[in-house]
Amino acid sequence: MQKYIAFFKNEKVKQLIIATLFYKPEAYKKDFKLHYVGLEIPNKFIVGYGLDYNGLGRDLPAVYQLKTTQHMINIVLFGPPGAGKGTQANFLKDKYNLVHISTGDVFRYNIKNETALGTLAKSYMDKGQLVPDEVTIDMLNAEVEKNADANGFIFDGFPRTHKQAEVLDALMDSKDSQINAMVALEVDDEILVGRLLVRGKTSGRPDDADESIIRNRIKEYYDKTAILKDYYSAQGKYYGVDGVGSIEEITQRLSTVLDKL
Ligand code: AMP
């Protein structure tokens, strides 16, 4: 504008009128008078209506503001109890620099520290039942907020109900983000029971120690959680992975899916 004004002044034009479509008071540092202002806007990067970002967006028929939050990759690691979610999440979080949130681990941490949340959760967990949604959702929200600058999350053991899946979508949306994929470890029930009984010998988890509780956890999964496969399939986000094999083989299968995202 400085150049044009100098140029026109040089040409001795009779009158010079400046019209601006968008005016950002915080950004405008010159004192040339703006005779016409279309719209006063905050100092945000906008695209569309002839304005571009690295050549993109110019042709958009409306005006948009660029997102300022960083791009996150968020994965729901899914599968019945004993499928190996926790084991695999430990590898994937390092490989992809993601924050791993296991709701089961957070509950166990609270039980160990004898918090009110822990006492409440224990009464359900010991029977192999799901902890009520309100309690679990509040806790999940708090865990996500604790990691505000994460590159993304691996959710392990959450969501487990339709309600939790909806809440998670809304939470990601509030962060200008989304769940990119549900990656499910597929393992036969009898293999699961066998694995959990073996784990129970060393895990110290009361819900791993007793076959009837293990079977109840698997039943809860089919009654309340398995339907989430349809929820994410409908959004084109479901990826099933064979969960039987060596730990390294399964990490490799999961990585093949994540690499594509
Ligand atoms: P996990 O460590 O994922 O096997 O979870 C152990 C137990 O914690 C489950 O059997 C539930 O009682 C409880 N739990 C963990 N995550 C959730 C969740 N998203 N909703 C309800 N209960 C949960």
Boltz pocket constraint, residues with backbone or C-beta under 6 A from the ligand:
constraints:
  - pocket:
      binder: B
      contacts: [[A, 81], [A, 103], [A, 104], [A, 105], [A, 107], [A, 121], [A, 124], [A, 125], [A, 126], [A, 128], [A, 129], [A, 130], [A, 131], [A, 132], [A, 136], [A, 156], [A, 157], [A, 158], [A, 159], [A, 160], [A, 164], [A, 207], [A, 217]]
      max_distance: 6.0
